[in-house]
Amino acid sequence: MTAMFDLSGKVALITGSSRGIGKAIAEAYARQGAKVVISSRKAEACEAVAAAINEENAERPGEAMAIPCNVSDTAQLKALVGRTIAAWGRIDILVCNAAVNPYHGPMADIDDGAWDKILQVNVTNVLKLCNLVLPDMAKRRDGSVILISSVGGLKGSVNLGAYAVSKAADMQLARNLAVEWGPHNIRANAIAPGLVKTDFARALWEDPEARARAEEAYPLGRLGEPEDIAGTAVLLASGAGSFITGQTIVVDGGGTAAGNRYS
């Protein structure tokens, strides 16, 4: 059973991995033996996470390196992929976790700049990064792409509507990639977390009323932790998930099943 989740020898590129869900996924992958690229905008933060992973895995195969990248910049995306391949020869697993949400409020009031930024970073540049990585995966006939979406993409929202639109688009992007690249033995899936205690969602879970609503709405009675998402990411990257593609896996403590909302 352990071998089913083994990632030894695999190279994983994870955007937005200096904190939160991305960091937890990188740590989990390294524990399973993968080489992981830690990437976010700030080099110092990336280097600190990579150093901690390397220290933890000093006696095991897993290791990490830091390559800072602003995912809103196409040139930096190209450099990220190029540097990863130059160092480690290939990319076996791509996790698109980095996202932005510069606006909180009804879509009736969102300005063009905020709308364009949300879609550019959360959707358009995710596709650009996939298109930079997938052709090489296809040559080797092996690869897994994981897009970190959100349960927000499954329902309407008064204040997170634009972000929810982008996350719904990521689910469809995963389905399209699965169909287009499946003949090359590449799997593409999305993970839709519920409310997870990350810096990105801090405004929600630090709000006592919003937190209480979420805890009441989730049958498990608690908010998610970044590590709760990492286990699903290991499944989708490993042999255990070799027949899963084109899916959105909801990881939300049962909130969607219960039919409640917190946003």
NUPA-248813 format. One record per atom (N, C-alpha, C, O, CB): x, y negated, z negated; residue in three letters. Coordinates in steps of 0.2 Angstrom, whole numbers, plus 5000, padded with zeros to 4 digits. Glycine has a CB too. Layout:
NUPA-248813
XYZAla...
***
This chain:
NUPA-248813
500450065000Met500050005000Met500449945000Met500349895003Met499550004994Met501049944996Thr501449884996Thr501749865003Thr501849805004Thr502049894991Thr501949915007Ala502149905013Ala501749875018Ala501949835023Ala502449975016Ala501049885017Met500549845021Met500649775021Met500449735025Met499849875019Met500849745015Phe500949675014Phe501649655014Phe501749595013Phe500649655007Phe502049695017Asp502749675017Asp502949625023Asp502649645028Asp503249745018Asp503249575022Leu503449525027Leu504249525028Leu504449475031Leu503149455025Leu504549575026Ser505349575026Ser505549565034Ser505249595038Ser505649635024Ser505949515035Gly506249505041Gly505849455046Gly506049435051Gly506249565045Gly505249435043Lys504749395047Lys504949315045Lys505249305040Lys504049405045Lys504849275050Val505049205049Val504349165049Val503949175054Val505449175055Val504249125044Ala503649095043Ala503749015043Ala504148995039Ala503249115037Ala503348985047Leu503348905047Leu502748885045Leu502248905047Leu503548885055Leu502748845039Ile502248825036Ile502248745035Ile502648715032Ile502148855028Ile501748715038Thr501748635037Thr501348625031Thr500948655028Thr501348605043Thr501548565028Gly501248535022Gly501448585016Gly500948595012Gly500548535023Gly502048605016Ser502248665011Ser502648635005Ser502948675002Ser502548715015Ser502648575004Ser503048544999Ser502648544992Ser502948534987Ser503348485000Ser502048554993Arg501548554987Arg500948594989Arg500748614994Arg501448484985Arg500548604984Gly499848634984Gly499848694988Gly500248744986Gly499448584988Gly499348704992Ile499148764995Ile499748795000Ile499948844999Ile498548764999Ile500048745003Gly500648765008Gly501148785004Gly501548835006Gly500848705012Gly501348754998Lys501848784994Lys501748844991Lys502148894991Lys502048724988Lys501148864989Ala500948924986Ala501048984991Ala501249034990Ala500248924983Ala500848964997Ile500849015003Ile501649025004Ile501849085005Ile500548985009Ile502048975004Ala502748985006Ala503049035000Ala503449075002Ala503148925006Ala502949014994Glu503149054989Glu502949124989Glu503349174988Glu502949024982Glu502349144991Ala502049204991Ala502349244997Ala502549304996Ala501349204992Ala502449215003Tyr502849245008Tyr503549265007Tyr503749315008Tyr502849195014Tyr503849215003Ala504549235002Ala504649294997Ala505049334997Ala504949174998Ala504149294992Arg504149354988Arg503949424991Arg504149474989Arg503549344982Arg503649414997Gln503549475001Gln504149485006Gln504049535011Gln502849465005Gln504649445006Gly505249455010Gly505349415016Gly505849425019Gly505249525012Gly504949365017Ala504949325023Ala505449265022Ala505649245016Ala504249295025Ala505749245028Lys506049185028Lys505549125029Lys505249135034Lys506649185034Lys505549075025Val505049025026Val505348955027Val505848935024Val504649025019Val505048915031Val505248855033Val504748805029Val504148805030Val505148835040Val505048765024Ile504648715020Ile504648655024Ile505248625025Ile504948705013Ile504048625025Ser504048565029Ser503448515027Ser502948535026Ser503948585037Ser503648455026Ser503248405025Ser503548335027Ser504148345029Ser502948405018Ser503248285025Arg503548215028Arg504248205024Arg504748175027Arg503148165027Arg504248215017Lys504848195013Lys505348245012Lys505248305010Lys504548175006Lys505948235015Ala506448285015Ala506648305008Ala506748365007Ala507048255018Ala506648265003Glu506848274996Glu506348324993Glu506548374990Glu506848214992Glu505748314994Ala505248364992Ala505348434995Ala505248484991Ala504548334993Ala505448435001Cys505548495005Cys506148535002Cys506148595001Cys505648485012Cys506648505001Glu507248534999Glu507248554992Glu507448614990Glu507848484999Glu506848524988Ala506748544981Ala506348614981Ala506548664977Ala506348494976Ala505848614985Val505448684985Val505848734988Val505848794985Val504848674989Val506248724993Ala506648774996Ala507148804991Ala507348864991Ala507048745003Ala507448754988Ala507948774983Ala507648814977Ala507948864975Ala508348714979Ala507048804975Ala506748844970Ala506548914972Ala506648964969Ala506148804967Ala506348914979Ile506248984982Ile506849024982Ile506849084981Ile505848974988Ile507348994985Asn507949024985Asn508249054979Asn508549104978Asn508548984989Asn508149014974Glu508449034967Glu507949094964Glu508249144962Glu508348974962Glu507349094965Glu506849144963Glu507049204967Glu506949264964Glu506149124964Glu507249204973Asn507349264977Asn508049284978Asn508249314983Asn506949254984Asn508449254974Ala509149274975Ala509349344975Ala509849364979Ala509549244969Ala508949384972Glu509049454972Glu508649494977Glu508649554977Glu509049484965Glu508249454981Arg507749484986Arg507849464993Arg508249414993Arg507049474983Arg507549484998Pro507649465005Pro507349395006Pro507649365010Pro507349515009Pro506849375003Gly506549315004Gly507049255004Gly507449254999Gly505949305000Gly506949205008Glu507349145008Glu506949085011Glu506449095014Glu508049155011Glu507249025010Ala506848965012Ala507348915015Ala507948915012Ala506448935007Ala507148875020Met507548815022Met507048755023Met506448765024Met507948825028Met507348695022Ala506848635022Ala506948605029Ala507548595031Ala507048585017Ala506448585032Ile506448545039Ile505948495038Ile505348515040Ile506348595045Ile506048435036Pro505548385036Pro505248365042Pro505548375048Pro505748325033Pro504548355042Cys504248335049Cys503548305047Cys503148325042Cys504048405053Cys503448245051Asn502848215050Asn502348245056Asn502548235062Asn502848135051Asn501848275054Val501448315059Val501048275064Val500748295069Val501048365056Val501048205063Ser500748155067Ser501148135073Ser500948105077Ser500448095063Ser501848155073Asp502248135078Asp502448195082Asp502748245080Asp502948105074Asp502248195088Thr502448255093Thr503148275093Thr503348325094Thr502148235100Thr503548215094Ala504248235094Ala504548265088Ala504948315089Ala504648165095Ala504348255082Gln504548285076Gln504248355076Gln504548405074Gln504248245070Gln503648375079Leu503448435079Leu503848485084Leu504048535082Leu502648435082Leu504048455089Lys504548485094Lys505248505090Lys505448555091Lys504648445100Lys505448455087Ala506048465083Ala506048515078Ala506448555076Ala506348395080Ala505448515074Leu505248565069Leu505348635072Leu505648685069Leu504648555066Leu505048645077Val505048715081Val505748735083Val505948785082Val504548715086Val506048685086Gly506748695089Gly507248715084Gly507648755085Gly506948635093Gly507248675078Arg507648685073Arg507548755069Arg508048795067Arg507648635067Arg506948775069Thr506748835066Thr507048895070Thr507348945068Thr506048845065Thr506948895077Ile507148945081Ile507948945082Ile508248995082Ile506848935088Ile508248885081Ala508948885082Ala509248915076Ala509748945076Ala509148805082Ala508948905070Ala509248935064Ala509049015063Ala509449055061Ala508948895058Ala508449035064Trp508249095063Trp507949135069Trp507749195068Trp507649095058Trp508049105075Gly507849145081Gly507149155083Gly507049165089Gly508149215080Gly506749145079Arg506049155081Arg505549125076Arg505749105070Arg505849225083Arg504849125077Ile504349115072Ile503849165073Ile503549175078Ile504049045074Ile503749205068Asp503249265068Asp502649245065Asp502049265067Asp503549315064Asp502649195060Ile502049175057Ile501949095057Ile502449065055Ile501949195050Ile501449065059Leu501348995059Leu500748975055Leu500149005056Leu501248965066Leu500848935050Val500348915045Val500248845046Val500648805044Val500448935038Val499648825049Cys499548745050Cys499148725044Cys498548735043Cys499148735056Cys499448695039Asn499148675032Asn499148605032Asn498648575029Asn499548705027Asn499548565035Ala499548495034Ala498948455037Ala498748475042Ala500248465037Ala498648415033Ala498048375035Ala498048305032Ala498348295027Ala497448425033Ala497648265034Val497548205031Val496748185031Val496348215034Val497848145036Val496648145026Asn495948115025Asn495948045022Asn495848035016Asn495548165020Asn496047995027Pro496147935025Pro495547895023Pro495547835021Pro496547895030Pro494947925024Tyr494247895023Tyr493847935019Tyr493747995020Tyr493947875030Tyr493447905014His492947935010His492347895010His492347835008His493247945002His491847915013Gly491247885014Gly490847905020Gly491047955023Gly491347805015Gly490247875021Pro489847895027Pro490147885033Pro490447835034Pro489147865026Pro489947925038Met490247915045Met490047855048Met490347835053Met490147975049Met489447835046Ala489147765049Ala489647705048Ala489647665052Ala488447755046Ala490047715043Asp490547655041Asp491247665043Asp491647625042Asp490447645034Asp491447725046Ile492147745047Ile492347705053Ile492047695058Ile492247815048Ile492947675053Asp493247635058Asp493647685063Asp493747735061Asp493747585056Asp493747655069Asp494047695074Asp494747725072Asp494947785074Asp494147655081Asp495147685068Gly495747705066Gly495747765062Gly496147815063Gly496147645063Gly495347765057Ala495347825052Ala495047885056Ala495247945055Ala494847805046Ala494547875060Trp494247935064Trp494747965068Trp494848025069Trp493647905068Trp495147925072Asp495647945077Asp496147985073Asp496448035075Asp495947885081Asp496347955067Lys496947985064Lys496748055061Lys497148105061Lys497147945058Lys496148065058Ile495948125056Ile495948175061Ile496148235060Ile495248115053Ile495648165067Leu495548215072Leu496248225076Leu496448285077Leu495148185078Leu496648175076Gln497348185079Gln497748225075Gln498048275077Gln497748115080Gln497848215068Val498248255064Val497948325063Val498248375063Val498348225057Val497248325061Asn496948385059Asn496748435064Asn496648495063Asn496348375055Asn496748415070Val496548455076Val497048455082Val497348505084Val495848435078Val497048395085Thr497448385091Thr498248405090Thr498448445094Thr497448315093Thr498548385084Asn499248405083Asn499248475081Asn499848505081Asn499548355079Asn498748505078Val498748575076Val498848615083Val499248665083Val498148595072Val498448595088Leu498448635094Leu499148625097Leu499448665100Leu497848605099Leu499448565097Lys500048545100Lys500548595097Lys501048625100Lys500248475099Lys500548605090Leu501048645087Leu500948715089Leu501448755090Leu501048635079Leu500348735089Cys500248805091Cys500448815098Cys500748875099Cys499448825091Cys500348775103Asn500648775109Asn501348775110Asn501648805115Asn500348725114Asn501748755105Leu502448755105Leu502648825103Leu503248845105Leu502748695101Leu502348855098Val502548915095Val502248975099Val502649025099Val502348915088Val501648975101Leu501349035104Leu501649075110Leu501749135110Leu500649025105Leu501949035115Pro502249065120Pro502849115118Pro502949165121Pro502549015125Pro503249095113Asp503749135111Asp503549195108Asp503749255109Asp504249095107Asp502949185104Met502649245101Met502449295106Met502449355105Met502049225096Met502149265111Ala501849305117Ala502449355120Ala502349405122Ala501549265122Ala503049325121Lys503549355124Lys503749415120Lys503949475123Lys504149315125Lys503649415113Arg503849465109Arg503249515107Arg503349565104Arg504149445102Arg502649495110Arg502049525108Arg501949535101Arg501749595099Arg502049595112Arg501949485097Asp501849485090Asp501849415087Asp502249375089Asp502449525086Asp501349405083Gly501249345079Gly500649335076Gly500149365078Gly501349285084Gly500649295071Ser500049275067Ser500049205066Ser500449175064Ser500049315060Ser499449175068Val499349095067Val498749095062Val498249125062Val499149065073Val498849045057Ile498349035051Ile498248965051Ile498748925049Ile498649075045Ile497648945052Leu497448875051Leu497048865044Leu496648895043Leu497048845057Leu497348815040Ile496948805034Ile496448755035Ile496548695036Ile497448775028Ile495848785035Ser495248735036Ser494948715029Ser495348705025Ser494748775040Ser494248725029Ser493948705022Ser493248725023Ser492948725028Ser494048625021Ser492948735017Val492248755017Val491848685019Val491248695021Val491948775010Val492148635019Gly491848575021Gly491648575029Gly491148545031Gly492248515021Gly491948615032Gly491848625039Gly491148675040Gly490948685046Gly492348655043Gly490848695035Leu490348745036Leu489648705034Leu489148735034Leu490448805031Leu489648645032Lys489048615029Lys489148535030Lys489748505031Lys488948625022Lys488548505030Gly488648425030Gly488848395024Gly488848425018Gly487948405032Gly489048335024Ser489348295019Ser489248225019Ser489248195025Ser490148315018Ser489048195014Val488848125014Val489548085014Val489548035018Val488548105007Val490048105010Asn490648065010Asn491248095013Asn491748065014Asn490848055003Asn491248155015Leu491848185018Leu491648215026Leu491948255028Leu492048245014Leu491248175029Gly490948195035Gly491448205041Gly491548255044Gly490448155038Gly491948155041Ala492448155047Ala492948205045Ala493148245050Ala492748085047Ala493148215039Tyr493548275037Tyr493248335039Tyr493548385041Tyr493848265030Tyr492648345037Ala492248405038Ala492248425046Ala492248485048Ala491548405035Ala492148375050Val492148385057Val492748415060Val492748455064Val491948315061Val493348385057Ser493948415059Ser494048485057Ser494448525060Ser494548365056Ser493848495051Lys493948565048Lys493448615052Lys493648675053Lys493848565041Lys492848595054Ala492448635058Ala492848655065Ala492748705068Ala491748605059Ala493148605068Ala493548605074Ala494048655073Ala494248695078Ala493748545076Ala494448655067Asp494948705066Asp494748775066Asp495048825069Asp495348695059Asp494148785064Met493848855064Met493748875071Met493848935073Met493148855060Met493448835075Gln493348845082Gln494048855086Gln494048895090Gln492948795086Gln494548815084Leu495148825087Leu495448895086Leu495748925090Leu495648765084Leu495348915080Ala495648985078Ala495249035082Ala495549085085Ala495449005071Ala494649025084Arg494249075088Arg494549075095Arg494649125098Arg493549065088Arg494649015098Asn494849005104Asn495549035105Asn495749075110Asn494848935106Asn496049025100Leu496649045101Leu496649125100Leu497049155104Leu497149025095Leu496249155096Ala496149225096Ala496049255102Ala496249305104Ala495649245090Ala495549225106Val495349255112Val495849245118Val495949285122Val494649215115Val496149185118Glu496649165123Glu497349205122Glu497649235127Glu496849095123Glu497549215116Trp498149245115Trp498149325112Trp498649355111Trp498549205110Trp497549345111Gly497449415108Gly497749465113Gly498049515111Gly496749425108Gly497749455120Pro498049505124Pro498749515123Pro499049555126Pro497849485131Pro499049465120His499849465119His499949485112His500549475109His500149395120His499449515108Asn499549545102Asn499649485097Asn500049495092Asn500049595101Asn499349435098Ile499449375093Ile498749365090Ile498249365093Ile499649305097Ile498749365083Arg498149355079Arg498049285077Arg498549245075Arg498149395073Arg497449255077Ala497349185075Ala496749185070Ala496249205072Ala497249135081Ala496849155064Asn496249155060Asn496249085056Asn496749055056Asn496249215055Asn495749075053Ala495649015048Ala495549035041Ala495149085040Ala495148965051Ala495748995036Ile495549005029Ile495148945027Ile495448885028Ile496149025025Ile494548955024Ala494148895022Ala494148895014Ala493748925012Ala493448895025Ala494648865011Pro494548855004Pro494048815001Pro493748765005Pro495248825001Pro493748834995Gly493348784992Gly493748734988Gly494248714991Gly492848824987Gly493448704983Leu493848654979Leu494348684975Leu494248724971Leu493348614974Leu494948664977Val495648694975Val495948634971Val495948584973Val496048724980Val496248654965Lys496648604962Lys497348584965Lys497848614963Lys496748624954Lys497248544970Thr497848514973Thr497848444973Thr497348404971Thr497948544980Thr498448414974Asp498548334974Asp498048304980Asp497748254979Asp499248314976Asp497948344985Phe497548324991Phe496848314989Phe496448264991Phe497548374997Phe496548354984Ala495848354982Ala495848324975Ala495348334972Ala495548424982Ala496348294973Arg496348264966Arg495748224964Arg495448224959Arg496948234964Arg495548184969Ala494948134968Ala494348174966Ala493948144962Ala494848094974Ala494248234969Leu493648274967Leu493748304960Leu493248304956Leu493548324973Leu494248344959Trp494348384953Trp494448344947Trp494348374942Trp494748444954Trp494748284948Glu494848244942Glu494248204940Glu494248174935Glu495448194943Glu493748204944Asp493148174943Asp492648214939Asp492448274941Asp492748144949Asp492548204932Pro492248254928Pro491548274931Pro491448334930Pro492148214921Pro491148234934Glu490548254936Glu490548294942Glu490248344943Glu490148184938Glu491048274947Ala491148324953Ala491448384951Ala491248444954Ala491648284958Ala491848384946Arg492148454944Arg491648494940Arg491648554942Arg492748444939Arg491248464936Ala490648504933Ala490148534938Ala489948584937Ala490348454928Ala490048494943Arg489548524948Arg489848584952Arg489548624953Arg489448464954Arg490548574954Ala490848634957Ala490848694953Ala490748744955Ala491548604959Ala491048684946Glu491148744942Glu490448774941Glu490348834940Glu491448724935Glu489948734941Glu489248764940Glu489048794947Glu488648844946Glu488748704938Glu489248764952Ala489048794959Ala489348864961Ala489148904964Ala489148744964Ala490048864958Tyr490348924960Tyr490248984955Tyr490348974949Tyr491148914960Tyr489949044958Pro489849094953Pro490449124949Pro490249144943Pro489649154957Pro491049114951Leu491549134947Leu491749074941Leu492049094937Leu492249134951Leu491349024942Gly491348974936Gly492048934935Gly492148904930Gly491249014930Gly492448934940Arg493048894940Arg493248864947Arg492948884952Arg493648934937Arg493748814947Leu493948794953Leu494548834955Leu494748884951Leu494248724952Leu494648834962Gly495248874964Gly495948844962Gly495948784961Gly495148874972Gly496448894962Glu497148874962Glu497448884968Glu497248924972Glu497448914956Glu497948854970Pro498348864976Pro498548934977Pro498448964983Pro498948824976Pro498648974972Glu498849044973Glu498249084975Glu498349134978Glu499149064966Glu497649064974Asp497049094976Asp497049104984Asp496749144986Asp496449064973Asp497349054987Ile497349044994Ile497849084997Ile497849115002Ile497348974997Ile498449084993Ala499049124996Ala498949194997Ala499249225002Ala499649114991Ala498549224993Gly498449304994Gly498149315000Gly498349365004Gly498049324988Gly497649275002Thr497349285009Thr497749275014Thr497749305020Thr496649235009Thr498249225014Ala498749205019Ala499249265020Ala499449275025Ala499049145017Ala499349295014Val499849355015Val499449415019Val499749445023Val500049385008Val498849425017Leu498449475021Leu498449455028Leu498649505032Leu497749475018Leu498349395030Leu498249385037Leu498949385041Leu498949385047Leu497949315038Leu499449375037Ala500149375040Ala500449445041Ala500849455045Ala500549325037Ala500149485037Ser500549555036Ser500149605040Ser499649595044Ser500549575029Ser500449665040Gly500149725043Gly499449745041Gly499049775044Gly500649785043Gly499349725034Ala498649735032Ala498149705035Ala497549725035Ala498649715024Ala498249645039Gly497849615043Gly497849615050Gly497649575054Gly497849535041Gly498149675052Ser498349685059Ser497749685064Ser497849675070Ser498749745060Ser497149695061Phe496549705066Phe496049645064Phe495449655066Phe496249775065Phe496249595061Ile495849535059Ile496049475064Ile496649455063Ile495949515052Ile495649455068Thr495749395072Thr495149355074Thr494649385074Thr496149415078Thr495249295075Gly494649255077Gly494149235071Gly493549215072Gly494249285082Gly494349245065Gln493949245059Gln494049185055Gln494649155055Gln493949305055Gln493549165051Thr493649115046Thr493549145039Thr492949165038Thr493249045047Thr494049155035Ile493949185029Ile493749135023Ile494249085022Ile494549235027Ile493249135020Val493049085015Val493349105008Val493149165006Val492249075015Val493649065005Val493949074998Val493749024994Val494048974993Val494749084999Val493149034991Asp492848974987Asp492448994981Asp492048964978Asp492348944992Asp492649054978Gly492349074972Gly491649084972Gly491349094967Gly492449024967Gly491449104978Gly490749114979Gly490249054980Gly489649064981Gly490449154973Gly490548994981Gly490148934981Gly489648934988Gly489148914987Gly490548874981Gly489948954993Thr489548954999Thr489049014999Thr488448995001Thr490048975005Thr489149064996Ala488649114995Ala488049094991Ala487449114992Ala488949184992Ala488249054986Ala487749024981Ala487348974984Ala486748954982Ala488049004975Ala487548944990Gly487148894993Gly487148824990Gly486748784992Gly486448914994Gly487648814986Asn487748744983Asn488248704986Asn488648734990Asn487848754975Asn488248644984Arg488848594987Arg489048554982Arg488748534977Arg488548554993Arg489648534982Tyr489948484978Tyr490148424981Tyr490348374977Tyr490548514974Tyr490148414987Ser490348354990Ser489748314993Ser489848254996Ser490848364996Ser
***
